[in-house]
Amino acid sequence: MKIGYALCGSFCTVKKSIVVLEELAKKYEILPIFSPAFQAFDTRFGKASSFIESIENICGKKGIRTIPEAEALGPSIKLDALIISPCTGNTLAKMACAITDTPVTMAAKAHLRNNRPLVIALATNDALSGNLQNIGIMLSRKNVFFVPLGQDDPIAKPASLVCDFSMIGETLMLALDGKQIQPLLK
Ligand SMILES: Cc1cc2nc3c(=O)[nH]c(=O)nc-3n(C[C@H](O)[C@H](O)[C@H](O)COP(=O)(O)O)c2cc1C
């Protein structure tokens, strides 16, 4: 089974995502895909180049870095599933509005065209404010599934939702069967 694993610029969750990726890579062939922010930003959570190097080592292959490379996921490279982990509010909003201007949004669009599941592992501070409508839009879209998510810090960050990264594997198994894992809310 061939799984796409796209990473966006939610830098505080990247390490959790990489732990999951290590597990998935033991079972599946994984093709990594990197958003422009993920490729470009060095933050207090780590250097972009170090994250990319370790992800490519885990997957044993070079990741997709450009829109033209990601476009091939529609017609030629067929994935069984695509996981966006972490998915930022930015990427979620773009997908909800059908904007395709990054390798990750291009990969999602190309992959959905093949009628296969897209799994979203969301982490964003504006999930219960500016992005709430976009969660609704994506929840009602065909072949789109969410990793269960909840409020990570309701007092300090009242609009923030972060998924339970440890549930990506289970979410994927059900998504491959066309089902949304429940309960969705943690
Ligand atoms: C240190 C740092 C942490 C960030 N964490 C998040 C996050 O957890 N969730 C989120 O939606 N955006 C986060 N952002 C903002 C995104 O990186 C920004 O919106 C970027 O444009 C996302 O692009 P992408 O969706 O193409 O990766 C963070 C930015 C920085 C610099």
The ligand as a Gaussian input file, in Angstrom:
#p B3LYP/6-31G(d) Opt

LIG

0 1
 C        6.468000      28.626000      15.148000
 C        5.231000      28.562000      14.327000
 C        4.228000      27.675000      14.695000
 C        3.043000      27.604000      13.950000
 N        2.091000      26.704000      14.326000
 C        0.962000      26.609000      13.617000
 C       -0.031000      25.649000      13.983000
 O        0.129000      24.865000      14.930000
 N       -1.155000      25.600000      13.238000
 C       -1.364000      26.423000      12.176000
 O       -2.427000      26.322000      11.558000
 N       -0.436000      27.330000      11.791000
 C        0.715000      27.429000      12.485000
 N        1.671000      28.347000      12.100000
 C        1.405000      29.222000      10.951000
 C        1.697000      28.535000       9.633000
 O        3.041000      28.079000       9.586000
 C        1.413000      29.526000       8.483000
 O        0.011000      29.787000       8.428000
 C        1.885000      29.017000       7.143000
 O        1.528000      29.952000       6.127000
 C        1.265000      27.676000       6.834000
 O        1.543000      27.293000       5.508000
 P        1.186000      25.809000       5.033000
 O       -0.236000      25.558000       5.423000
 O        1.338000      25.855000       3.545000
 O        2.148000      24.907000       5.702000
 C        2.866000      28.444000      12.827000
 C        3.893000      29.311000      12.442000
 C        5.058000      29.366000      13.177000
 C        6.146000      30.294000      12.712000

